[in-house]
């Protein structure tokens, strides 16, 4: 500066704002993995979320990863998100937390897409997919964890691919970062087929990922998504037996799903209602008198209103599920209740939740004298051992739902319980 305190005319001034501390911490981690790519291609939200923009992720970086041929890891594109964690530390998006806590939602997303020989730049559709998942997290408050699954029901890239669903894993290279605003885990999206999704629901998401990485010849241990690959069960049919063996031994690690479901109190004298507008868990589970969380999506925050906290013992109940949710009832009974666990259906349309409870689950509202108890919109249903055995047999028809005439009602009049399956379009 000159004596008057002004800048000389021949000095340039850098007006670019400094990189926010949380973002810089994540960038620093990426630079350690990709030192040769300090300025990767990025997809950027033009209007930031805190300014009213539609996309929660500020940036998605796209790196070229050479893979590890010796480890059967193919060359691929590596996508990394920035925005689910607290990048700024000033409260504009997330509650401010110190270095010892959880940054924002506590995680960022990553995705590894096999690089095709003819590709010179990364496809951008994975960025759209990541933004869609981030919107779900922001709107629902439900975080994603390793072993979680997401039912997508169409090819992730809108092609004819059989890769139409997702499992979540820990990113093999990124793992966990420490930032000034808390801890950030990197949760990797892994594309899977419908058969693999069903196996993950039936048994255990982490085990199915391990199965795919061990047995699929073109997969490798980094969970690189290949949109052209076949199902593991087509490539290695014996994998079915491993899933069945694991399911029979362990039950299911899936403790609940987001679903289309509802329930209504049923008068004991009118049972024929026809119109209604993992981490491995211990077998002695505990609901702790609050809406439970589960692998696919945690039920949102505690019910705080007086109405929602009201506890009511019901004489009878009628449960209604759409076909997609109903097809999971065999899993809920055989893989959870019969193993002494609980299973929750959380409505995607509101606060309604239905938890099926084994007799050995502690901390519940139900008991043998009062098997149906509602806490606001959350219903707990006790399934005794003999009823669980009956249901396991009765619900076998749901294993082939395409042959089912809908609506279909299953009734246990002596238990004051009925279950109706309706078409997905209703």
C-alpha positions in Angstrom: 0.0 0.0 0.0 1.1 3.6 -0.4 1.2 6.1 2.4 -2.5 6.9 2.0 -3.4 3.3 2.5 -4.6 2.7 -1.1 -3.4 -0.1 -3.4 -0.9 0.8 -6.1 -2.5 0.6 -9.6 -0.2 -2.1 -10.8 -1.2 -4.6 -8.0 -4.0 -7.2 -8.7 -6.5 -8.1 -6.0 -7.8 -11.7 -5.7 -11.5 -11.3 -5.0 -12.3 -15.0 -4.9 -13.6 -16.0 -1.4 -11.6 -18.6 0.5 -12.8 -22.2 0.2 -15.1 -23.0 3.2 -13.2 -25.0 5.9 -15.5 -28.1 5.7 -15.2 -28.2 2.0 -11.4 -27.7 2.1 -11.1 -30.7 4.4 -12.9 -33.0 2.0 -11.0 -31.6 -1.0 -7.7 -32.2 0.9 -8.7 -35.9 1.3 -9.5 -36.2 -2.4 -6.1 -34.6 -3.3 -4.3 -37.3 -1.4 -6.0 -40.0 -3.4 -5.8 -38.2 -6.7 -2.7 -36.0 -6.5 -2.6 -35.9 -10.3 -6.1 -34.4 -10.5 -6.2 -31.3 -8.4 -9.0 -29.7 -10.5 -11.4 -32.5 -11.4 -14.5 -32.0 -13.5 -17.4 -31.0 -11.3 -21.1 -30.8 -11.5 -22.1 -27.7 -9.7 -25.5 -26.5 -8.3 -26.1 -23.3 -10.2 -28.3 -21.9 -7.4 -27.2 -23.2 -4.1 -29.6 -25.0 -1.8 -29.5 -22.4 0.9 -30.5 -19.7 -1.6 -33.5 -21.7 -2.7 -32.0 -23.9 -5.3 -33.5 -27.5 -5.8 -30.2 -29.4 -5.5 -28.8 -30.1 -2.0 -25.3 -31.1 -3.2 -23.2 -28.0 -3.9 -20.7 -30.0 -5.9 -20.0 -33.4 -7.3 -16.4 -34.1 -8.3 -15.6 -36.7 -11.0 -12.2 -38.4 -11.0 -10.6 -40.9 -13.3 -9.5 -43.9 -11.3 -7.1 -46.4 -13.0 -8.4 -49.2 -10.9 -6.2 -52.1 -9.7 -6.0 -54.8 -12.3 -4.1 -57.1 -9.9 -7.1 -56.9 -7.5 -9.6 -57.2 -10.3 -10.7 -53.6 -9.9 -11.4 -52.1 -13.3 -10.7 -48.6 -14.4 -13.6 -46.4 -13.5 -15.0 -43.0 -12.9 -15.2 -42.0 -9.2 -17.9 -39.5 -8.2 -17.8 -37.7 -4.8 -20.5 -35.5 -3.4 -20.2 -32.3 -1.3 -23.2 -31.0 0.6 -24.7 -33.7 2.9 -22.0 -32.8 5.4 -21.5 -29.2 6.8 -19.2 -27.5 4.4 -19.5 -23.9 5.8 -19.9 -24.2 9.6 -22.1 -21.1 9.8 -25.6 -22.6 10.0 -26.7 -21.8 6.5 -27.6 -25.5 5.8 -26.7 -27.6 8.8 -26.7 -27.2 12.5 -23.2 -26.2 13.6 -21.1 -28.9 15.3 -17.6 -29.0 16.6 -14.8 -31.4 15.4 -15.9 -34.1 17.9 -19.4 -34.4 16.6 -21.2 -35.4 13.3 -20.9 -33.0 10.4 -24.3 -32.3 8.9 -25.9 -35.6 8.1 -22.6 -37.3 8.9 -21.9 -38.6 5.4 -21.2 -37.8 1.8 -22.1 -40.0 -1.2 -19.7 -41.6 -3.7 -20.2 -43.8 -6.7 -17.8 -45.8 -8.9 -18.8 -46.4 -12.5 -16.9 -48.8 -14.7 -15.1 -46.8 -17.5 -15.9 -48.0 -20.9 -12.9 -48.2 -23.4 -14.4 -45.6 -25.7 -15.1 -43.0 -22.9 -12.9 -39.9 -22.6 -15.1 -38.1 -20.1 -17.3 -39.2 -17.3 -21.1 -39.6 -17.9 -23.1 -37.1 -15.8 -26.1 -39.2 -15.0 -24.6 -40.5 -11.7 -24.6 -36.9 -10.5 -28.3 -36.7 -11.1 -28.8 -39.9 -9.2 -26.7 -38.6 -6.3 -28.8 -35.4 -6.2 -32.0 -37.5 -6.1 -30.7 -39.5 -3.1 -29.6 -36.3 -1.4 -33.0 -34.7 -1.8 -34.5 -37.8 -0.2 -32.1 -37.4 2.8 -32.8 -33.7 3.2 -36.6 -34.0 2.8 -37.0 -37.1 5.1 -34.1 -36.6 7.5 -33.3 -40.3 7.0 -29.5 -41.0 6.7 -28.0 -43.8 4.6 -25.6 -46.3 6.1 -23.5 -49.2 4.8 -25.8 -52.2 4.1 -28.9 -50.0 3.4 -30.7 -50.6 0.1 -32.8 -48.3 -2.1 -35.4 -49.7 -4.4 -35.3 -47.8 -7.7 -37.3 -49.9 -10.1 -35.6 -48.7 -13.3 -32.1 -48.7 -14.7 -30.0 -46.2 -12.9 -28.9 -44.7 -16.2 -32.4 -45.0 -17.8 -31.1 -47.6 -20.2 -32.1 -51.2 -20.7 -29.7 -52.3 -18.0 -30.6 -54.8 -15.3 -28.9 -52.6 -12.7 -32.0 -51.1 -11.3 -31.5 -50.8 -7.5 -28.8 -49.7 -5.0 -27.0 -51.0 -2.0 -24.8 -48.8 0.2 -21.3 -49.6 1.2 -18.3 -47.9 2.8 -16.0 -46.3 0.1 -12.8 -48.4 0.1 -10.5 -45.4 -0.4 -12.3 -42.4 1.2 -13.7 -44.1 4.4 -14.0 -41.4 7.0 -12.8 -37.7 7.1 -12.4 -35.5 10.1 -13.3 -31.8 9.4 -13.5 -28.7 11.7 -17.3 -29.3 11.7 -17.4 -32.9 12.6 -16.9 -36.4 11.2 -17.9 -37.4 7.6 -18.3 -41.0 6.4 -18.2 -41.7 2.7 -21.1 -43.9 1.7 -20.7 -45.5 -1.7 -23.7 -46.3 -4.0 -23.5 -49.7 -5.5 -25.7 -50.6 -8.4 -27.4 -54.0 -8.1 -30.1 -56.1 -9.9 -33.6 -57.0 -8.7 -32.4 -60.5 -7.8 -29.6 -59.1 -5.7 -31.9 -56.6 -4.0 -34.3 -59.4 -3.0 -31.3 -61.3 -1.6 -30.2 -58.2 0.4 -33.7 -57.8 1.8 -34.0 -61.4 2.6 -30.6 -61.8 4.3 -28.1 -59.0 4.7 -27.0 -56.1 2.5 -23.4 -56.3 3.6 -23.3 -60.0 3.0 -24.7 -59.7 -0.4 -22.1 -57.1 -1.3 -19.4 -59.5 -0.1 -21.0 -62.3 -2.1 -20.9 -60.2 -5.3 -17.4 -59.0 -4.8 -16.1 -62.5 -4.1 -17.9 -64.4 -6.8 -18.5 -62.1 -9.7 -15.5 -62.3 -12.1 -15.8 -58.7 -13.2 -16.7 -57.0 -9.9 -13.6 -56.6 -7.7 -13.5 -55.5 -4.0 -14.1 -51.8 -4.6 -17.8 -52.3 -5.6 -17.4 -50.7 -9.0 -20.8 -50.5 -10.7 -20.9 -52.1 -14.2 -24.1 -51.2 -15.9 -23.7 -54.0 -18.4 -23.1 -56.8 -16.0 -25.4 -59.8 -15.3 -26.8 -60.8 -11.9 -24.5 -62.7 -9.6 -27.1 -65.5 -9.6 -26.9 -65.8 -13.4 -23.1 -66.0 -13.3 -22.7 -68.2 -10.2 -26.0 -70.0 -9.6 -24.6 -71.6 -6.4 -24.8 -68.1 -4.9 -28.6 -68.8 -4.3 -27.7 -71.5 -1.9 -25.3 -69.3 0.1 -28.1 -66.7 0.5 -30.6 -69.4 1.6 -28.1 -70.9 4.0 -27.3 -67.5 5.5 -31.0 -66.5 5.7 -31.9 -69.8 7.5 -29.0 -69.3 9.9 -29.1 -65.6 10.6 -32.5 -64.4 9.6 -32.7 -61.0 8.0 -30.7 -58.0 9.0 -33.3 -55.7 7.4 -35.4 -54.3 10.3 -37.8 -52.2 8.2 -38.6 -50.5 5.0 -40.3 -47.3 3.8 -43.6 -48.5 2.3 -47.2 -47.7 1.4 -49.1 -49.0 4.3 -51.9 -48.1 6.7 -53.8 -49.5 9.7 -57.2 -49.1 11.3 -58.7 -50.2 14.5 -61.0 -53.1 14.0 -64.1 -53.8 16.0 -63.8 -57.3 17.4 -67.4 -58.0 16.3 -66.7 -56.8 12.7 -63.7 -58.6 11.4 -64.6 -58.5 7.8 -63.7 -54.9 7.0 -63.5 -54.6 3.2 -63.3 -50.9 2.6 -60.4 -48.8 3.8 -60.3 -45.3 2.1 -26.6 -54.1 9.6 -24.6 -54.4 12.1 -25.9 -57.8 13.3 -28.6 -57.5 15.9 -29.1 -59.4 19.1 -32.1 -61.7 19.1 -33.3 -60.0 22.3 -34.1 -56.7 20.7 -35.4 -53.6 22.4 -37.8 -51.0 20.9 -37.3 -48.6 23.8 -40.8 -47.2 23.6 -40.0 -44.9 20.6 -40.4 -45.2 16.8 -37.6 -47.5 15.8 -34.9 -46.8 13.2 -34.1 -49.3 10.5 -31.5 -50.1 7.8 -33.2 -48.7 4.7 -34.3 -45.4 6.2 -34.6 -44.3 9.8 -38.0 -43.2 11.0 -37.8 -39.5 11.5 -37.5 -37.6 14.8 -39.4 -38.4 17.9 -43.1 -37.9 18.0 -43.5 -34.8 20.1 -47.2 -33.7 19.9 -49.6 -34.8 22.6 -51.7 -36.6 20.0 -48.7 -38.6 18.7 -47.6 -39.5 22.2 -51.0 -40.8 23.2 -51.0 -44.6 23.8 -54.1 -46.6 23.0 -54.8 -50.3 23.5 -56.8 -51.7 20.6 -59.2 -54.6 20.4 -58.4 -55.6 16.9 -56.6 -54.2 13.9 -56.7 -54.3 10.1 -53.4 -53.8 8.3 -53.2 -52.7 4.6 -50.1 -52.9 2.4 -49.6 -52.3 -1.2 -48.2 -55.3 -3.1 -44.6 -54.2 -3.0 -44.7 -53.9 0.7 -46.8 -57.0 1.2 -44.3 -59.1 -0.7 -41.9 -58.4 2.2 -44.3 -59.9 4.8 -42.7 -63.4 4.4 -39.3 -61.9 5.1 -40.7 -59.9 8.1 -42.2 -63.1 9.6 -39.6 -65.7 8.6 -36.5 -63.6 8.7 -37.3 -61.3 11.7 -40.2 -62.3 14.0 -39.3 -66.0 14.0 -35.8 -65.0 14.9 -37.0 -63.0 17.9 -36.8 -59.6 16.2 -39.1 -56.8 15.0 -39.8 -55.4 11.6 -41.2 -52.0 10.8 -43.2 -50.7 7.8 -42.9 -46.9 7.8 -45.4 -45.1 5.5 -43.9 -43.0 2.8 -47.0 -40.8 2.8 -46.9 -39.7 6.5 -46.1 -40.6 10.1 -47.9 -44.0 10.1 -45.7 -46.9 11.1 -46.5 -50.6 11.7 -44.1 -52.7 13.8 -44.5 -56.5 13.9 -43.0 -57.6 17.2 -41.7 -61.0 18.4 -42.5 -62.0 22.0 -38.9 -61.8 23.0 -38.5 -58.1 22.0 -38.2 -55.9 25.1 -39.1 -52.3 25.7 -42.4 -52.7 23.7 -45.9 -51.4 24.4 -47.5 -54.8 23.6 -47.9 -57.9 25.7 -50.0 -61.1 25.5 -53.0 -59.4 27.0 -52.8 -56.4 24.8 -51.2 -57.4 21.5 -52.2 -54.3 19.6 -51.1 -50.9 21.0 -50.9 -47.6 19.1 -48.6 -44.7 20.1 -50.1 -42.0 18.0 -49.7 -43.2 14.4 -47.2 -45.9 15.3 -48.8 -49.3 15.8 -47.1 -52.3 17.4 -48.5 -55.8 16.7 -47.4 -58.7 18.9 -46.9 -61.9 16.8 -46.8 -64.9 19.2 -44.7 -68.0 18.1 -47.8 -70.0 17.0 -49.2 -67.1 14.9 -45.8 -66.5 13.4 -45.6 -70.1 12.2 -49.1 -69.8 10.8 -48.3 -66.6 9.0 -45.1 -68.0 7.6 -47.1 -70.7 5.8 -50.0 -68.4 4.9 -47.8 -65.7 3.4 -45.9 -68.1 1.1 -48.3 -67.1 -1.7 -46.7 -63.6 -1.5 -43.5 -65.1 -2.8 -45.1 -65.1 -6.2 -47.2 -61.9 -6.1 -47.8 -61.8 -9.8 -50.2 -64.8 -9.4 -52.2 -63.1 -6.6 -55.7 -61.7 -7.3 -56.0 -58.3 -5.6 -57.2 -57.1 -3.2 -56.4 -60.1 -1.1 -57.3 -60.3 2.6 -55.8 -62.7 5.2 -57.8 -63.0 8.4 -57.2 -64.5 11.8 -60.6 -63.9 13.4 -59.6 -65.5 16.7 -56.7 -63.1 16.9 -58.8 -60.1 15.8 -56.3 -59.4 13.1 -56.6 -59.1 9.3 -54.2 -58.1 6.6 -55.1 -56.8 3.2 -52.8 -56.6 0.1 -53.8 -54.0 -2.5 -52.4 -53.2 -5.9 -49.4 -50.9 -6.1 -51.4 -48.4 -8.1 -54.0 -47.9 -5.4 
